[in-house]
Amino acid sequence: MAGAGSAAVSGAGTPVAGPTGRDLFAEGLLEFLRPAVQQLDSHVHAVRESQVELREQIDNLATELCRINEDQKVALDLDPYVKKLLNARRRVVLVNNILQNAQERLRRLNHSVAKETARRRAMLDSGIYPPGSPSK
């Protein structure tokens, strides 16, 4: 009884070159996950861009509040609001750094998956199997 990882055997008892069930499953899984990984990458990129824009807007607002505070004849204490804005900006930068690191890990993972898929396809197309492969 042949398992999922067994090689096919011809009527003469010799192994027939071809992908194993495990290889097919791995390749199918990679192809299934690839669109989700690419979509996640594009969403992370969009979030990072919007956070850069938000950071710039916070900087502009903080600058404007400081200018208003300096120009006022009446003493308005805007310092707490400026500090809150700067704290929000710091958090946006922190989240942006986290997203950037996650996106880089995702990019490396996607590259590794593509490289492994290409390697497996090349092996399957050439009929060469690695040592210890059940297809030998």
DSSP file with accessible surface (Angstrom, degrees, kcal/mol):
  #  RESIDUE AA STRUCTURE BP1 BP2  ACC     N-H-->O    O-->H-N    N-H-->O    O-->H-N    TCO  KAPPA ALPHA  PHI   PSI    X-CA   Y-CA   Z-CA
    1    1 A M              0   0  240      0, 0.0     2,-0.3     0, 0.0     0, 0.0   0.000 360.0 360.0 360.0 123.6    0.0    0.0    0.0
    2    2 A A        -     0   0   80      1,-0.1     2,-0.1     4,-0.1     6,-0.0  -0.603 360.0-145.4 -85.3 135.2    1.6    3.3   -1.1
    3    3 A G    >   -     0   0   46     -2,-0.3     3,-1.4     4,-0.1    18,-0.2  -0.300  34.3 -92.3 -87.8 179.6    1.6    6.2    1.3
    4    4 A A  T 3  S+     0   0   82      1,-0.3    17,-1.4    17,-0.1    18,-0.6   0.807 127.1  44.2 -63.8 -27.7    1.3    9.9    0.5
    5    5 A G  T 3  S+     0   0   26     16,-0.2    -1,-0.3    15,-0.2     2,-0.2   0.331  90.7 112.0-100.6   8.2    5.1   10.2    0.3
    6    6 A S    <   -     0   0   53     -3,-1.4    15,-0.4     1,-0.1     2,-0.2  -0.511  67.1-117.9 -83.7 152.3    5.8    7.1   -1.7
    7    7 A A        -     0   0   21    127,-0.7     2,-0.1    -2,-0.2    10,-0.1  -0.544  32.9-106.2 -82.2 151.2    7.1    7.0   -5.3
    8    8 A A  E     -A   16   0A  63      8,-0.5     8,-2.7    -2,-0.2     2,-0.4  -0.465  32.5-146.6 -73.7 149.9    5.0    5.5   -8.0
    9    9 A V  E     -A   15   0A  96      6,-0.2    -1,-0.0    -2,-0.1    -3,-0.0  -0.968   8.0-132.9-123.3 133.8    6.2    2.1   -9.2
   10   10 A S    >   -     0   0   39      4,-2.9     3,-2.1    -2,-0.4     6,-0.0  -0.235  36.2 -96.2 -75.3 173.5    5.8    0.9  -12.8
   11   11 A G  T 3  S+     0   0   92      1,-0.3    -1,-0.1     2,-0.1    -2,-0.0   0.793 125.9  58.3 -61.4 -25.7    4.5   -2.6  -13.7
   12   12 A A  T 3  S-     0   0   90      2,-0.1    -1,-0.3     1,-0.0    -2,-0.0   0.480 119.7-109.2 -85.2  -1.1    8.1   -3.8  -14.0
   13   13 A G  S <  S+     0   0   52     -3,-2.1    -2,-0.1     1,-0.3    -1,-0.0   0.588  77.2 129.2  87.4   8.1    8.8   -2.7  -10.4
   14   14 A T        -     0   0   80      1,-0.1    -4,-2.9     0, 0.0    -1,-0.3  -0.768  65.8-102.3 -96.6 145.5   11.0    0.3  -11.2
   15   15 A P  E     -A    9   0A  79      0, 0.0     2,-0.5     0, 0.0    -6,-0.2  -0.368  29.6-139.6 -65.5 141.7   10.4    3.7   -9.7
   16   16 A V  E     -A    8   0A  70     -8,-2.7    -8,-0.5    -2,-0.1     2,-0.2  -0.896  20.9-119.6-102.8 128.3    8.6    6.2  -11.9
   17   17 A A        +     0   0   73     -2,-0.5   119,-0.0   -10,-0.1   111,-0.0  -0.454  61.1 110.8 -68.2 135.9    9.9    9.7  -11.7
   18   18 A G        -     0   0   26     -2,-0.2   -10,-0.1   117,-0.1     2,-0.1  -0.901  69.2 -63.6 170.2 165.3    7.3   12.2  -10.5
   19   19 A P        -     0   0   63      0, 0.0     2,-0.1     0, 0.0   105,-0.0  -0.372  48.9-128.5 -68.8 144.2    6.3   14.4   -7.7
   20   20 A T     >  -     0   0    5      1,-0.1     4,-2.6   -15,-0.1     5,-0.2  -0.451  25.1-107.5 -84.1 166.0    5.4   12.8   -4.4
   21   21 A G  H  > S+     0   0   33    -17,-1.4     4,-2.5   -15,-0.4   -16,-0.2   0.890 121.7  52.7 -60.1 -37.7    2.2   13.5   -2.6
   22   22 A R  H  > S+     0   0  158    -18,-0.6     4,-2.7     2,-0.2    -1,-0.2   0.918 109.5  48.0 -65.6 -42.7    4.1   15.5    0.0
   23   23 A D  H  > S+     0   0   17      2,-0.2     4,-2.7     1,-0.2     5,-0.2   0.914 112.8  48.6 -63.9 -43.0    5.8   17.6   -2.7
   24   24 A L  H  X S+     0   0   95     -4,-2.6     4,-2.6     2,-0.2    -2,-0.2   0.908 112.1  49.0 -63.3 -40.8    2.5   18.3   -4.3
   25   25 A F  H  X S+     0   0  142     -4,-2.5     4,-2.8    -5,-0.2    -2,-0.2   0.939 112.1  48.3 -63.8 -44.7    0.9   19.2   -1.0
   26   26 A A  H  X S+     0   0   25     -4,-2.7     4,-2.5     2,-0.2    -2,-0.2   0.930 113.9  46.3 -62.2 -44.6    3.8   21.5   -0.1
   27   27 A E  H  X S+     0   0   40     -4,-2.7     4,-2.5     2,-0.2     5,-0.2   0.920 113.2  49.3 -65.9 -41.1    3.6   23.2   -3.5
   28   28 A G  H  X S+     0   0   41     -4,-2.6     4,-2.1    -5,-0.2    -2,-0.2   0.913 111.3  49.6 -63.3 -40.6   -0.2   23.5   -3.4
   29   29 A L  H  X S+     0   0   76     -4,-2.8     4,-2.4     2,-0.2    -2,-0.2   0.923 110.9  49.5 -65.0 -42.4    0.0   25.0    0.1
   30   30 A L  H  X S+     0   0   32     -4,-2.5     4,-2.0     1,-0.2    -2,-0.2   0.924 112.5  47.1 -62.1 -44.3    2.7   27.5   -1.0
   31   31 A E  H  < S+     0   0   75     -4,-2.5    -1,-0.2     1,-0.2    -2,-0.2   0.852 111.8  51.9 -66.8 -32.3    0.6   28.5   -4.0
   32   32 A F  H  X S+     0   0  157     -4,-2.1     4,-0.5    -5,-0.2    -2,-0.2   0.898 114.9  41.1 -69.1 -39.4   -2.5   28.8   -1.8
   33   33 A L  H  X S+     0   0   81     -4,-2.4     4,-2.4     1,-0.2     5,-0.2   0.748  95.3  81.1 -82.1 -24.7   -0.7   31.1    0.7
   34   34 A R  H  X S+     0   0   42     -4,-2.0     4,-2.6     1,-0.2     5,-0.2   0.906  91.6  48.0 -54.0 -47.9    1.1   33.3   -1.8
   35   35 A P  H  > S+     0   0   75      0, 0.0     4,-2.7     0, 0.0    -1,-0.2   0.911 112.4  50.3 -62.3 -36.9   -1.8   35.6   -2.6
   36   36 A A  H  X S+     0   0   54     -4,-0.5     4,-2.7     2,-0.2    -2,-0.2   0.919 111.4  48.0 -66.6 -40.4   -2.6   36.1    1.1
   37   37 A V  H  X S+     0   0   31     -4,-2.4     4,-2.5     2,-0.2    -1,-0.2   0.930 113.5  47.3 -65.8 -42.7    1.1   36.9    1.8
   38   38 A Q  H  X S+     0   0  100     -4,-2.6     4,-2.2    -5,-0.2    -2,-0.2   0.904 112.9  48.8 -66.6 -39.0    1.2   39.4   -1.1
   39   39 A Q  H  X S+     0   0  116     -4,-2.7     4,-2.4    -5,-0.2    -2,-0.2   0.927 111.4  49.8 -66.3 -42.8   -2.1   41.0    0.0
   40   40 A L  H  X S+     0   0   94     -4,-2.7     4,-2.6     1,-0.2     5,-0.2   0.919 109.7  52.3 -60.8 -42.1   -0.9   41.3    3.6
   41   41 A D  H  X S+     0   0   51     -4,-2.5     4,-2.3     1,-0.2    -1,-0.2   0.921 109.7  47.9 -61.0 -43.6    2.3   42.9    2.3
   42   42 A S  H  X S+     0   0   65     -4,-2.2     4,-2.3     1,-0.2    -1,-0.2   0.898 111.9  50.0 -67.7 -36.0    0.4   45.5    0.2
   43   43 A H  H  X S+     0   0  101     -4,-2.4     4,-2.5     2,-0.2    -2,-0.2   0.912 110.2  49.9 -67.7 -40.6   -1.8   46.3    3.2
   44   44 A V  H  X S+     0   0   18     -4,-2.6     4,-2.6     2,-0.2    -2,-0.2   0.921 110.1  51.3 -62.7 -41.8    1.2   46.8    5.5
   45   45 A H  H  X S+     0   0   86     -4,-2.3     4,-2.2    -5,-0.2    -2,-0.2   0.929 110.2  48.9 -61.4 -42.6    2.8   49.0    2.9
   46   46 A A  H  X S+     0   0   51     -4,-2.3     4,-2.3     1,-0.2    -1,-0.2   0.903 111.2  49.8 -64.6 -40.1   -0.4   51.1    2.7
   47   47 A V  H  X S+     0   0   63     -4,-2.5     4,-2.4     2,-0.2    -1,-0.2   0.918 109.3  51.7 -65.0 -42.2   -0.6   51.4    6.5
   48   48 A R  H  X S+     0   0   56     -4,-2.6     4,-2.0     1,-0.2    -2,-0.2   0.915 109.7  49.6 -61.3 -41.4    3.0   52.5    6.7
   49   49 A E  H  X S+     0   0  114     -4,-2.2     4,-2.1     1,-0.2    -1,-0.2   0.924 111.3  48.4 -63.7 -42.5    2.4   55.2    4.1
   50   50 A S  H  X S+     0   0   65     -4,-2.3     4,-2.6     1,-0.2    -1,-0.2   0.870 109.8  53.0 -68.0 -31.8   -0.6   56.5    6.0
   51   51 A Q  H  X S+     0   0   29     -4,-2.4     4,-2.6     2,-0.2    -1,-0.2   0.880 106.7  51.8 -70.7 -35.1    1.3   56.5    9.2
   52   52 A V  H  X S+     0   0   46     -4,-2.0     4,-2.3     2,-0.2    -2,-0.2   0.936 111.6  47.6 -63.0 -43.6    4.1   58.6    7.6
   53   53 A E  H  X S+     0   0  121     -4,-2.1     4,-2.3     1,-0.2    -2,-0.2   0.920 111.7  50.2 -63.4 -42.0    1.4   61.0    6.5
   54   54 A L  H  X S+     0   0   84     -4,-2.6     4,-2.6     2,-0.2    -2,-0.2   0.918 108.8  52.1 -62.4 -42.9   -0.1   61.1   10.0
   55   55 A R  H  X S+     0   0   61     -4,-2.6     4,-2.5     1,-0.2    -1,-0.2   0.922 109.7  49.4 -60.1 -42.7    3.3   61.7   11.6
   56   56 A E  H  X S+     0   0  100     -4,-2.3     4,-2.5     1,-0.2    -1,-0.2   0.914 110.7  49.9 -63.6 -40.7    3.8   64.7    9.2
   57   57 A Q  H  X S+     0   0  108     -4,-2.3     4,-2.6     2,-0.2    -2,-0.2   0.898 110.0  50.5 -64.9 -40.1    0.3   66.1   10.1
   58   58 A I  H  X S+     0   0   15     -4,-2.6     4,-2.8     2,-0.2     5,-0.2   0.928 110.4  50.1 -63.3 -42.6    1.1   65.7   13.8
   59   59 A D  H  X S+     0   0   46     -4,-2.5     4,-2.5     1,-0.2    -2,-0.2   0.925 111.8  48.1 -60.3 -45.1    4.3   67.6   13.3
   60   60 A N  H  X S+     0   0   97     -4,-2.5     4,-2.5     2,-0.2    -2,-0.2   0.911 112.8  47.8 -62.7 -43.4    2.6   70.3   11.4
   61   61 A L  H  X S+     0   0   86     -4,-2.6     4,-2.8     2,-0.2    -2,-0.2   0.915 111.4  50.1 -65.6 -41.4   -0.1   70.7   14.1
   62   62 A A  H  X S+     0   0    7     -4,-2.8     4,-2.3     2,-0.2    -2,-0.2   0.921 111.9  48.3 -63.2 -42.1    2.4   70.7   16.9
   63   63 A T  H  X S+     0   0   96     -4,-2.5     4,-2.4    -5,-0.2    -2,-0.2   0.922 112.2  48.9 -62.5 -44.0    4.4   73.4   15.1
   64   64 A E  H  X S+     0   0   80     -4,-2.5     4,-2.7     1,-0.2    -2,-0.2   0.904 110.2  50.9 -64.4 -41.0    1.2   75.4   14.5
   65   65 A L  H  X S+     0   0   35     -4,-2.8     4,-2.6     2,-0.2    -1,-0.2   0.906 110.1  50.0 -63.8 -40.4    0.1   75.1   18.1
   66   66 A C  H  X S+     0   0   48     -4,-2.3     4,-2.2     2,-0.2    -2,-0.2   0.920 111.6  48.5 -62.9 -42.1    3.5   76.3   19.3
   67   67 A R  H  X S+     0   0  112     -4,-2.4     4,-2.1     2,-0.2    -2,-0.2   0.931 112.4  47.9 -64.2 -44.3    3.3   79.3   16.9
   68   68 A I  H  X S+     0   0   53     -4,-2.7     4,-1.4     1,-0.2    -2,-0.2   0.918 110.5  52.4 -61.3 -42.7   -0.2   80.2   18.1
   69   69 A N  H  < S+     0   0   43     -4,-2.6     7,-0.3     1,-0.2    -1,-0.2   0.894 111.5  46.0 -62.3 -39.4    0.9   79.9   21.7
   70   70 A E  H  < S+     0   0  154     -4,-2.2    -1,-0.2     1,-0.2    -2,-0.2   0.849 113.7  48.9 -71.8 -33.6    3.8   82.3   21.1
   71   71 A D  H  < S+     0   0   95     -4,-2.1    -1,-0.2    -5,-0.2    -2,-0.2   0.652  86.9 106.1 -81.8 -16.3    1.6   84.8   19.2
   72   72 A Q     <  -     0   0   87     -4,-1.4     4,-0.1    -3,-0.2    -3,-0.0  -0.429  52.8-161.7 -72.3 135.3   -1.2   85.0   21.8
   73   73 A K  S    S+     0   0  202     -2,-0.2     2,-0.4     2,-0.1    -1,-0.2   0.852  82.8  66.6 -76.1 -38.8   -1.5   88.1   23.9
   74   74 A V  S    S-     0   0  101      1,-0.1     2,-1.0    -3,-0.1    -2,-0.1  -0.679 101.0-110.9 -84.0 137.8   -3.7   86.1   26.3
   75   75 A A        +     0   0  101     -2,-0.4     2,-0.5     2,-0.0    -2,-0.1  -0.551  42.3 176.1 -75.6 102.7   -1.8   83.3   28.1
   76   76 A L        -     0   0   81     -2,-1.0     2,-1.3    -7,-0.3     3,-0.1  -0.943  26.8-138.6-103.6 131.7   -3.2   80.1   26.7
   77   77 A D        +     0   0  108     -2,-0.5     4,-0.2     1,-0.2    -2,-0.0  -0.737  40.4 153.2 -94.1  93.1   -1.5   77.0   28.0
   78   78 A L     >  +     0   0   25     -2,-1.3     4,-2.3     1,-0.2     3,-0.4   0.446  45.0  98.0 -95.6  -3.4   -1.2   74.8   25.0
   79   79 A D  H  > S+     0   0   79      1,-0.2     4,-2.8     2,-0.2     5,-0.2   0.883  79.4  53.7 -55.7 -42.6    1.9   72.9   26.2
   80   80 A P  H  > S+     0   0   56      0, 0.0     4,-2.1     0, 0.0    -1,-0.2   0.904 110.9  47.6 -61.1 -34.8   -0.1   69.9   27.5
   81   81 A Y  H  > S+     0   0  132     -3,-0.4     4,-2.4     2,-0.2    -2,-0.2   0.888 110.9  50.3 -71.9 -38.4   -1.7   69.6   24.1
   82   82 A V  H  X S+     0   0   13     -4,-2.3     4,-2.7     2,-0.2     5,-0.2   0.931 110.6  50.3 -63.6 -42.2    1.6   69.9   22.3
   83   83 A K  H  X S+     0   0  151     -4,-2.8     4,-2.4     1,-0.2    -2,-0.2   0.903 109.7  50.7 -63.2 -39.2    3.0   67.2   24.6
   84   84 A K  H  X S+     0   0  145     -4,-2.1     4,-2.5    -5,-0.2    -1,-0.2   0.909 110.9  49.0 -64.0 -41.7    0.1   64.9   23.8
   85   85 A L  H  X S+     0   0   32     -4,-2.4     4,-2.6     2,-0.2    -2,-0.2   0.918 111.6  48.2 -63.3 -43.6    0.6   65.4   20.1
   86   86 A L  H  X S+     0   0   85     -4,-2.7     4,-2.3     2,-0.2    -2,-0.2   0.879 111.1  51.1 -66.2 -35.2    4.3   64.6   20.5
   87   87 A N  H  X S+     0   0   62     -4,-2.4     4,-2.2     2,-0.2    -2,-0.2   0.915 110.5  49.0 -65.8 -41.9    3.5   61.5   22.5
   88   88 A A  H  X S+     0   0   23     -4,-2.5     4,-2.4     1,-0.2    -2,-0.2   0.912 110.2  51.7 -62.8 -40.4    1.0   60.4   19.8
   89   89 A R  H  X S+     0   0   76     -4,-2.6     4,-2.6     2,-0.2    -2,-0.2   0.920 107.5  52.2 -62.3 -42.5    3.7   61.0   17.2
   90   90 A R  H  X S+     0   0  142     -4,-2.3     4,-2.3     1,-0.2    -1,-0.2   0.923 110.3  48.4 -60.8 -41.3    6.2   58.9   19.2
   91   91 A R  H  X S+     0   0  129     -4,-2.2     4,-2.7     2,-0.2     5,-0.2   0.891 109.7  52.0 -67.3 -38.5    3.6   56.1   19.3
   92   92 A V  H  X S+     0   0   18     -4,-2.4     4,-2.6     2,-0.2    -2,-0.2   0.929 110.4  48.5 -62.7 -42.5    3.0   56.4   15.5
   93   93 A V  H  X S+     0   0   35     -4,-2.6     4,-2.4     2,-0.2    -2,-0.2   0.919 111.3  50.8 -63.9 -40.8    6.7   56.1   14.8
   94   94 A L  H  X S+     0   0   91     -4,-2.3     4,-2.2     2,-0.2    -2,-0.2   0.942 112.1  45.6 -62.4 -46.8    6.9   53.1   17.1
   95   95 A V  H  X S+     0   0   65     -4,-2.7     4,-2.8     1,-0.2     5,-0.2   0.906 110.9  54.3 -64.0 -38.4    4.1   51.3   15.4
   96   96 A N  H  X S+     0   0   11     -4,-2.6     4,-2.5    -5,-0.2    -1,-0.2   0.910 107.7  49.6 -62.7 -40.8    5.6   52.2   12.0
   97   97 A N  H  X S+     0   0   74     -4,-2.4     4,-2.4     2,-0.2    -1,-0.2   0.908 110.8  50.1 -64.2 -40.3    8.9   50.6   13.0
   98   98 A I  H  X S+     0   0   97     -4,-2.2     4,-2.5     2,-0.2    -2,-0.2   0.935 112.3  47.2 -63.1 -44.9    7.1   47.5   14.2
   99   99 A L  H  X S+     0   0   38     -4,-2.8     4,-2.9     1,-0.2    -2,-0.2   0.894 109.9  53.4 -63.8 -38.8    5.2   47.3   10.8
  100  100 A Q  H  X S+     0   0   83     -4,-2.5     4,-2.3    -5,-0.2    -1,-0.2   0.926 110.4  46.6 -62.9 -43.1    8.4   47.9    8.9
  101  101 A N  H  X S+     0   0   96     -4,-2.4     4,-2.3     2,-0.2    -2,-0.2   0.915 113.5  48.7 -65.0 -42.0   10.1   45.0   10.7
  102  102 A A  H  X S+     0   0   35     -4,-2.5     4,-2.5     1,-0.2    -2,-0.2   0.908 111.0  50.6 -64.3 -40.5    7.1   42.7   10.1
  103  103 A Q  H  X S+     0   0   21     -4,-2.9     4,-2.7     2,-0.2    -2,-0.2   0.906 109.4  50.8 -65.5 -38.1    7.0   43.7    6.5
  104  104 A E  H  X S+     0   0   72     -4,-2.3     4,-2.5     2,-0.2    -2,-0.2   0.922 111.0  48.0 -66.0 -41.7   10.7   42.9    6.1
  105  105 A R  H  X S+     0   0  141     -4,-2.3     4,-2.5     2,-0.2    -2,-0.2   0.915 112.3  50.1 -63.0 -40.3   10.2   39.5    7.7
  106  106 A L  H  X S+     0   0   23     -4,-2.5     4,-2.8     2,-0.2    -2,-0.2   0.916 109.6  50.7 -64.3 -40.4    7.2   38.9    5.4
  107  107 A R  H  X S+     0   0  121     -4,-2.7     4,-2.5     1,-0.2    -2,-0.2   0.932 111.7  47.4 -63.5 -43.6    9.3   39.9    2.4
  108  108 A R  H  X S+     0   0  124     -4,-2.5     4,-2.6     2,-0.2    -2,-0.2   0.907 112.5  49.7 -65.1 -39.9   12.1   37.5    3.4
  109  109 A L  H  X S+     0   0   96     -4,-2.5     4,-2.7     2,-0.2    -2,-0.2   0.935 110.9  49.1 -63.3 -44.9    9.6   34.7    4.0
  110  110 A N  H  X S+     0   0   41     -4,-2.8     4,-2.5     1,-0.2    -2,-0.2   0.914 111.6  49.8 -61.3 -40.8    8.0   35.3    0.6
  111  111 A H  H  X S+     0   0  112     -4,-2.5     4,-2.6     1,-0.2    -1,-0.2   0.922 111.1  48.9 -64.0 -43.6   11.4   35.2   -1.0
  112  112 A S  H  X S+     0   0   69     -4,-2.6     4,-2.8     2,-0.2     5,-0.2   0.901 111.2  50.0 -63.3 -41.1   12.3   32.0    0.8
  113  113 A V  H  X S+     0   0   30     -4,-2.7     4,-2.7     2,-0.2    -2,-0.2   0.935 112.1  47.1 -63.4 -45.3    9.0   30.4   -0.3
  114  114 A A  H  X S+     0   0   40     -4,-2.5     4,-2.5     1,-0.2    -2,-0.2   0.915 113.4  49.0 -63.4 -40.7    9.6   31.5   -3.9
  115  115 A K  H  X S+     0   0  144     -4,-2.6     4,-2.4     2,-0.2    -2,-0.2   0.928 113.1  46.3 -64.9 -44.6   13.1   30.2   -3.9
  116  116 A E  H  X S+     0   0   58     -4,-2.8     4,-2.7     2,-0.2     5,-0.2   0.904 112.2  51.0 -65.9 -40.1   12.1   26.8   -2.4
  117  117 A T  H  X S+     0   0    4     -4,-2.7     4,-2.6    -5,-0.2    -2,-0.2   0.933 111.4  47.5 -62.5 -44.7    9.2   26.5   -4.9
  118  118 A A  H  X S+     0   0   57     -4,-2.5     4,-2.4    -5,-0.2    -2,-0.2   0.907 111.9  50.7 -63.6 -40.3   11.6   27.1   -7.8
  119  119 A R  H  X S+     0   0  108     -4,-2.4     4,-2.3     2,-0.2    -2,-0.2   0.942 112.1  46.6 -63.2 -43.9   14.1   24.6   -6.4
  120  120 A R  H  X S+     0   0   49     -4,-2.7     4,-2.7     1,-0.2    -2,-0.2   0.901 111.9  50.5 -66.8 -40.2   11.5   21.9   -6.0
  121  121 A R  H  X S+     0   0  101     -4,-2.6     4,-2.9    -5,-0.2    -1,-0.2   0.919 110.4  50.0 -62.6 -42.2   10.1   22.6   -9.5
  122  122 A A  H  X S+     0   0   58     -4,-2.4     4,-2.2     1,-0.2     6,-0.3   0.912 111.9  48.2 -62.9 -41.3   13.6   22.3  -10.9
  123  123 A M  H  X>S+     0   0   32     -4,-2.3     4,-1.3     2,-0.2     5,-1.1   0.923 113.7  46.8 -64.6 -43.3   14.2   19.1   -9.1
  124  124 A L  H  <5S+     0   0   33     -4,-2.7    -2,-0.2     1,-0.2    -1,-0.2   0.905 113.2  48.7 -65.7 -41.3   10.8   17.7  -10.3
  125  125 A D  H  <5S+     0   0  139     -4,-2.9    -1,-0.2     1,-0.2    -2,-0.2   0.866 116.4  42.3 -67.2 -35.3   11.4   18.8  -13.9
  126  126 A S  H  <5S-     0   0   70     -4,-2.2    -1,-0.2    -5,-0.2    -2,-0.2   0.637 104.8-126.7 -87.1 -14.4   14.9   17.3  -14.0
  127  127 A G  T  <5 +     0   0   33     -4,-1.3     2,-0.5     1,-0.3    -3,-0.2   0.627  63.8 136.7  79.5  11.2   14.0   14.1  -12.2
  128  128 A I      < -     0   0  112     -5,-1.1    -1,-0.3    -6,-0.3    -2,-0.2  -0.813  34.5-166.8 -94.2 130.8   16.7   14.6   -9.6
  129  129 A Y        -     0   0   26     -2,-0.5     3,-0.1    -3,-0.1     4,-0.1  -0.912  23.2-109.7-118.8 144.4   15.7   13.9   -6.0
  130  130 A P    >   -     0   0   50      0, 0.0     3,-1.8     0, 0.0     6,-0.1  -0.247  50.3 -79.7 -67.7 158.4   17.7   14.8   -2.9
  131  131 A P  T 3  S+     0   0  116      0, 0.0     0, 0.0     0, 0.0     0, 0.0  -0.298 119.7  23.6 -57.4 140.0   19.3   12.1   -0.8
  132  132 A G  T 3  S+     0   0   78      1,-0.3     0, 0.0    -3,-0.1     0, 0.0   0.488  87.3 146.1  82.2   2.2   16.8   10.3    1.5
  133  133 A S    X   -     0   0   19     -3,-1.8     3,-1.6     1,-0.1    -1,-0.3  -0.498  55.1-132.5 -71.7 139.5   13.9   11.3   -0.8
  134  134 A P  T 3  S+     0   0   63      0, 0.0  -127,-0.7     0, 0.0    -1,-0.1   0.676 102.2  69.7 -67.0 -10.5   11.1    8.7   -0.9
  135  135 A S  T 3         0   0    8   -129,-0.1  -117,-0.1    -5,-0.1  -129,-0.1   0.509 360.0 360.0 -84.4  -6.5   11.1    9.1   -4.7
  136  136 A K    <         0   0  157     -3,-1.6  -129,-0.1    -6,-0.1    -8,-0.0  -0.483 360.0 360.0 -71.1 360.0   14.6    7.4   -5.1
